[in-house]
């Protein structure tokens, strides 16, 4: 099974070398029971759905988030607060 990331079609399954005999009769491309086929299943959008104009990359997502960095003072304050809680 192979999923294609980054393409506009996010819900897509591709099965290569799949036995045609396992497919419903109306989907078989041939009457040969030993034939192997590639099956692609792709979710269709409903009439009221639209694909996004742009799919964000991980770099773009990370660039939008708040930096995880804290100052030395912030860390010291948190440690003092935790130690004070232990003493109570």
Buried (B, 14 or more C-beta within 10 A) or exposed (E): EEEEEEEEEBEBEBBEEBEBEEBEEEEBEEEEEEBEBEBEEEEEEEEEEEEEEEEEEEEEEEEEEEEEEEEEEEEEEEEEEEEEEEEE
